[in-house]
Amino acid sequence: MSETKLALVTGANKGIGYEIATGLGALGYRVGVGARDEARRESAVEKLRAAGVDAFGVPLDVTGDQSVTDAAKLIERRAGRLDVLVNNAGISGVTGPGWGQDPTTLDLDLVRTVVETNVIGVIRVTNAMLPLLRRSTSPRIVNVSSSVGSLTRQADPDIEIGPIMAAYAPSKSFLNAVTVQYARQFAGSDILINAACPGLVATDFTGFLGPRTPEQGAATAIRLATLPDGGPTGSFFEDDGVIPW
Ligand SMILES: NC(=O)c1ccc[n+]([C@@H]2O[C@H](COP(=O)([O-])OP(=O)(O)OC[C@H]3O[C@@H](n4cnc5c(N)ncnc54)[C@H](OP(=O)(O)O)[C@@H]3O)[C@@H](O)[C@H]2O)c1
């Protein structure tokens, strides 16, 4: 089996995911560019290759059982194992102008869609990739979360955490809780799993309004994807260190 480490990044065709793929590629990882749209995926793979990254496309819609099963088969054929999984794909569920998601008038279908992508999608992809990750000597899983999912920060009136986002923020709290369950399950194994917050980043997701660049937003996820053996697991990080749950 090749010595080159293989990483899969979901939602890697643009934004923070694309920069995570770029950063891991620059560190010598071969990168599977997980993306659901063929044209966007191929254009990202082309750009990454032009930048010197050993990238290949992985058709992947995190909400689809068959899509995720097929993605695992593709990686099995290509490399026979997976070293790093970055669960980056996510949606805000914001539909109109402004960021607000008022809990008192929330569209239940919207909640289902956000949870299906941001939480169930992560479980679906992680479990499909686990047999491949278990073949790595140093498996790493990074769940791209958000500090808006921190219940501690939301409960502190002295912390400015932005608008009420009653579908998105709880989906990231749920993702954080799921990350802890995996960490407990993996205790005593080589698998390290952590959640990462990229900060407020200028991408499609924020209408390009965040103060941080996608490259800056990718940094914590890249650090967690490349943790040394014995590194932290079951924690939630941003650039400045640990975020309280
Ligand atoms: N930007 C921020 O300020 C910020 C802050 C905190 C956390 N985050 C988190 O960071 C992650 C990346 O966000 P971003 O800012 O880079 O957003 P983005 O530019 O909108 O990119 C999101 C990526 O996820 C993909 N995606 C969405 N649904 C998918 C699905 N069902 N299957 C596969 N891929 C799917 C998108 O693919 P398409 O191009 O096909 O739509 C796109 O590649 C998200 O998890 C987000 O919650 C972002």
The ligand as an SDF file (V2000), in Angstrom:
LIG
                    3D

 48 52  0  0  0  0  0  0  0  0999 V2000
  -18.3230   30.4000    6.4420 N   0  0  0  0  0  0  0  0  0  0  0  0
  -18.3830   30.5080    7.7880 C   0  0  0  0  0  0  0  0  0  0  0  0
  -18.2930   31.6210    8.3530 O   0  0  0  0  0  0  0  0  0  0  0  0
  -18.5470   29.2920    8.6510 C   0  0  0  0  0  0  0  0  0  0  0  0
  -18.5150   29.4760   10.0380 C   0  0  0  0  0  0  0  0  0  0  0  0
  -18.6380   28.3620   10.8680 C   0  0  0  0  0  0  0  0  0  0  0  0
  -18.7620   27.1040   10.3000 C   0  0  0  0  0  0  0  0  0  0  0  0
  -18.8060   26.9540    8.9450 N   0  0  0  0  0  0  0  0  0  0  0  0
  -18.9290   25.5930    8.4060 C   0  0  0  0  0  0  0  0  0  0  0  0
  -17.9020   25.3590    7.4650 O   0  0  0  0  0  0  0  0  0  0  0  0
  -18.3300   24.3920    6.5020 C   0  0  0  0  0  0  0  0  0  0  0  0
  -18.0340   24.9070    5.0980 C   0  0  0  0  0  0  0  0  0  0  0  0
  -18.7140   26.1140    4.9320 O   0  0  0  0  0  0  0  0  0  0  0  0
  -18.3110   27.2080    3.8240 P   0  0  0  0  0  0  0  0  0  0  0  0
  -18.3510   28.5270    4.4930 O   0  0  0  0  0  0  0  0  0  0  0  0
  -17.0850   26.7960    3.0860 O   0  0  0  0  0  0  0  0  0  0  0  0
  -19.6110   27.1140    2.9010 O   0  0  0  0  0  0  0  0  0  0  0  0
  -19.8120   27.0060    1.3130 P   0  0  0  0  0  0  0  0  0  0  0  0
  -18.8160   27.8600    0.5970 O   0  0  0  0  0  0  0  0  0  0  0  0
  -21.2550   27.2320    1.1130 O   0  0  0  0  0  0  0  0  0  0  0  0
  -19.4450   25.4830    1.0170 O   0  0  0  0  0  0  0  0  0  0  0  0
  -20.2450   24.4430    1.5010 C   0  0  0  0  0  0  0  0  0  0  0  0
  -19.8230   23.1680    0.8130 C   0  0  0  0  0  0  0  0  0  0  0  0
  -20.6730   22.1110    1.2770 O   0  0  0  0  0  0  0  0  0  0  0  0
  -21.1850   21.4510    0.1400 C   0  0  0  0  0  0  0  0  0  0  0  0
  -22.4390   20.7520    0.4160 N   0  0  0  0  0  0  0  0  0  0  0  0
  -23.6030   21.2510    0.9020 C   0  0  0  0  0  0  0  0  0  0  0  0
  -24.5320   20.2810    0.9740 N   0  0  0  0  0  0  0  0  0  0  0  0
  -23.9410   19.1410    0.5110 C   0  0  0  0  0  0  0  0  0  0  0  0
  -24.3610   17.8180    0.3370 C   0  0  0  0  0  0  0  0  0  0  0  0
  -25.6240   17.4320    0.6010 N   0  0  0  0  0  0  0  0  0  0  0  0
  -23.4900   16.9010   -0.1290 N   0  0  0  0  0  0  0  0  0  0  0  0
  -22.2100   17.2710   -0.4170 C   0  0  0  0  0  0  0  0  0  0  0  0
  -21.7590   18.5200   -0.3100 N   0  0  0  0  0  0  0  0  0  0  0  0
  -22.6110   19.4440    0.1670 C   0  0  0  0  0  0  0  0  0  0  0  0
  -21.3510   22.5330   -0.9100 C   0  0  0  0  0  0  0  0  0  0  0  0
  -21.5050   21.9600   -2.1990 O   0  0  0  0  0  0  0  0  0  0  0  0
  -22.3080   22.7260   -3.3950 P   0  0  0  0  0  0  0  0  0  0  0  0
  -21.3180   23.6840   -4.0260 O   0  0  0  0  0  0  0  0  0  0  0  0
  -22.7000   21.5980   -4.2760 O   0  0  0  0  0  0  0  0  0  0  0  0
  -23.4690   23.4340   -2.7540 O   0  0  0  0  0  0  0  0  0  0  0  0
  -20.0210   23.2350   -0.7120 C   0  0  0  0  0  0  0  0  0  0  0  0
  -18.9820   22.5260   -1.3320 O   0  0  0  0  0  0  0  0  0  0  0  0
  -19.8190   24.1480    6.7830 C   0  0  0  0  0  0  0  0  0  0  0  0
  -19.9540   22.9530    7.5350 O   0  0  0  0  0  0  0  0  0  0  0  0
  -20.2260   25.3440    7.6440 C   0  0  0  0  0  0  0  0  0  0  0  0
  -21.2970   25.0520    8.5220 O   0  0  0  0  0  0  0  0  0  0  0  0
  -18.6930   28.0130    8.1090 C   0  0  0  0  0  0  0  0  0  0  0  0
  1  2  1  0
  2  3  2  0
  2  4  1  0
  4  5  1  0
  4 48  2  0
  5  6  2  0
  6  7  1  0
  7  8  2  0
  8  9  1  0
  8 48  1  0
  9 10  1  0
  9 46  1  0
 10 11  1  0
 11 12  1  0
 11 44  1  0
 12 13  1  0
 13 14  1  0
 14 15  2  0
 14 16  1  0
 14 17  1  0
 17 18  1  0
 18 19  2  0
 18 20  1  0
 18 21  1  0
 21 22  1  0
 22 23  1  0
 23 24  1  0
 23 42  1  0
 24 25  1  0
 25 26  1  0
 25 36  1  0
 26 27  1  0
 26 35  1  0
 27 28  2  0
 28 29  1  0
 29 30  1  0
 29 35  2  0
 30 31  1  0
 30 32  2  0
 32 33  1  0
 33 34  2  0
 34 35  1  0
 36 37  1  0
 36 42  1  0
 37 38  1  0
 38 39  2  0
 38 40  1  0
 38 41  1  0
 42 43  1  0
 44 45  1  0
 44 46  1  0
 46 47  1  0
M  CHG  2   8   1  16  -1
M  END
$$$$
